[in-house]
Amino acid sequence: MYWDGKGKAFTQKTAELAIKTAKERGIKDIVVASNTGETVEYFLESGLNIVCVTHVNGYREPGKNEMAEEKRKQLESKGVKVLTTTHVLSGAERSMSNKFQGVYPVEIMAHTLRMFGQGVKVCVEIATMALDAGLIPYGKNVVAIGGTGRGADTAVILKPAHASSILDTWVSEIICKPR
């Protein structure tokens, strides 16, 4: 499915397609990018193992996380695994490029993935982060949901690899994305 636009307006339909596809394919794990917790709420009744990946602490403001602690606790009480950690496709390398005005390999990878849309880059990134944290199984397909700005507009099926072997990640299907 290709959307004639991007961003938050497509969140509900993206969630519906992602859940439907996961169930049809027998996929048990879904990884959702959600900085405030709003997007992940669309998946709460899915019956799937839900991993919510937030922005790293300090993304918008040093020492702060965009997800309120109360929201994090609420999601965790509903069985959602909430992960906040360094972004695998920026992290320390972003510090180097900011400091020395260069371009480094991981950033080139991120920009290459963005050629398919911001959401595809996010999907690969969050699935790798969830795998490295032990929140999804190794060697299994998962559904990952990302977006452009706020909300979700992209869903993919992929078999993530650990960050140490990220180039072994296999994107097997794009469920939906902006045109």
N, C-alpha and C positions, 0 to 999 in steps of 0.2 A: 504494500500500500504506500502510495506517495502522497504526502500532504501538499496542498497548494498554499503553503505558508509554514511558519515555524513558531515554536514557543508554547507558552502555557495553554493557548486555546485548544491544543491537540492532546492534552494530558489524558482526559477521560478515554478517548478513543484509542490512544496508544496503550493505556493500561488494559482496556478490554481485549485488544488484539494480542497483547503480550500474554495475558493469562490464558486466553483461549488457545493460543499456539502452544504454550508450555504444556497444557493439559493434553492436547491432541498428540504431542510428541513424547509424552511421558517424562517431561523434564520437571524435576522436583524443586529446583533452586532458581530464585529470581533475585537479581542484584539491581537495586534502584538508587540512582543518584538523587538525593534530597537534602538540601541544605537547611531547610527550616522544619522538615517533617511533613509538609503539606502534600507533596507528591506521593510519598510512600503510603499515605492513607488510602489511596485508590486500590491498594493491593492487600489490605488487611484481611479481607474475607476470602481470599483466594485459596486458602488451604495449602499454600506453598511455603517452603522455607524462604523467608524474606530477609535479605540483608540490605540495610540502608547505609549508603556511604555518603558522608557529609563532606563539606569543604574542610580542609585542614584548619586547626586552630590558628588564628592570626591571618586568615585569608583576607578579611576586610579590615580588621583592626587588631594590632598586636595583642596577643594574650587572650583574645575573645573567640568564641565559637558562635556561628550564626544560629545554631539550634539551641533554643532555650532548654535548660536542664529539666524543667518540668515536662516538656514535650518529649525529650529523650526517655525519661522515666516512663511516661505514658506508653510510648511505642514499645519499649522493652517489656512492659507488663503485658502487652498483647503478643509477645513472642518474637518481635522483630529484633534482629541483631543489628545494633547501630555501631558503625565503624567510623572513627575519626582518626586519620593517620596521614602521613606525608603522601602527597600525590606522586604516583609512580612516574608520570610523564612530565614532571617539572621538578619538584623537590629541590634538592641542593644544587642541581644543575642550573636552575633558574637564577640562583644567587650568583653563579659564575657569569652568566650572560648579562645580568644586570650590572654587575661590578666591572666586567671587562669588555662589555659591548660586543661579544662574539655570539656565534651560534654553535650549539653543541649537539652531538648525535641524538640524544633523547628528545630534544626539542625539534629536531628535524623529523623524527618519527611522529611526534605529536602533530606537527604541521601537515605531514603527509596524510595521516588519518583524517585530518580536518577536510581534506579534499573530498571526502565522502560525506562531510557534514560534521559539525561540532558534536552532535549526539553520538556519532559512531566513535569518535575519539574518546568521549566520556565512557561509553560502554566498554571499550577495551581496557581503559584505565581502571575503572571501578571493579571490573571482574578480576583483574590481576591483583588489585589491592585486597579484595575479599579472599582470594585464594591464598595469598601470602599470609593473611591473618588466620587462616584455618577455618573460615566461616562457610566455605563451600568445598565440595569434594574435588580432589585432583583427578584429571582425566575424564571428566564428565561434561557434557554440554550444560550450559546454563542460559537463561534468558537475562539479558542486561538491558536496562532502560536508562537513557540519558536524554539530554535536551540541549536546546539553544537558549541560553539565558535562564529564565524561570520555567518551571514545569517540565513536561516530558513530551518529546516529539519523535523519539527514535527508540526502536527496540530491535535487538539482534539476538540471534542464537550463536553462541561461540563456546569454544573449548579453550579457556584461558590457560596460559602457562605462567609459572612463577616469574617474578621480575627478572631473576637471574637468567631466564631463558625466554624472555617475552617474545622474541621473534618466532617462537614455536607456537604462538597463539594462532588458533584457526577460527576465523569468522565463517560459519557455515551458511548463515541465512540472515538477510535483512528483512525483518518483519514489516517495519515501517520506518519512514524517514521523510524529511522535507524534500520536495522536488527541487 
